[in-house]
Amino acid sequence: MGWKTPKFEYVNGYKIVEIDGPTFQVYEGSNQVGDDFPYSGEAAAFANSLSKGGDTRPANLGPRF
């Protein structure tokens, strides 16, 4: 089994990271918020239920218009 690059997305200013399993974790900056989630939809729903997080995305990863 090889090394896997984590996949991530931003929802409501929080970063959702897929780790091995698959397991999904919600982060605000470098701090994990909440528990591990078995589905990405559950992690996204949890992130949407939180107050708006700080968008810590680097400027070059923003939407391209």
C-alpha atoms as one frame of an Amber mdcrd trajectory, in Angstrom:
protein
   0.000   0.000   0.000   1.394   3.371  -0.989   1.355   6.804   0.500  -1.884
   8.719  -0.099  -2.165  12.482  -0.435  -5.009  13.809   1.748  -7.946  15.306
  -0.148  -9.578  18.405   1.254 -12.295  20.963   0.610 -13.525  24.116   2.336
 -17.073  24.416   3.717 -18.257  27.510   5.606 -14.628  28.541   6.214 -13.680
  25.148   7.696 -11.332  22.673   6.050 -12.617  19.100   5.614  -9.799  16.581
   5.184 -10.165  12.973   4.026  -7.712  10.670   5.784  -7.258   6.900   5.543
 -10.319   4.839   6.200 -11.976   6.865   4.600 -12.477   9.133   7.552 -13.236
  12.848   7.335 -12.113  15.469   9.847 -13.121  19.135  10.165 -10.387  21.688
  10.916 -10.354  25.355  11.843  -6.808  26.381  11.078  -4.650  23.579  12.491
  -7.150  22.554  15.217  -9.566  19.669  14.670 -13.194  20.570  15.415 -15.579
  17.778  16.383 -15.159  14.049  15.895 -14.139  11.927  12.917 -16.926  11.411
  10.371 -17.407   8.316   8.172 -18.944  10.334   5.286 -17.967  13.648   3.696
 -21.611  14.797   3.757 -21.742  14.427   7.537 -18.549  16.451   7.921 -19.907
  19.156   5.582 -23.226  19.297   7.472 -21.316  19.654  10.747 -19.156  22.462
   9.289 -22.303  24.249   8.041 -23.859  23.985  11.516 -20.932  25.910  13.036
 -20.596  29.669  12.978 -18.697  31.056   9.987 -15.032  30.097  10.337 -12.070
  32.144   9.279 -11.167  31.423   5.670  -7.536  30.353   6.036  -7.111  29.392
   2.378  -4.034  30.791   0.676  -4.920  33.525  -1.816  -3.816  31.453  -4.817
  -6.374  28.703  -4.006  -9.416  30.933  -4.383 -12.003  30.643  -7.146 -10.745
  31.291 -10.642 -13.076  33.610 -12.578
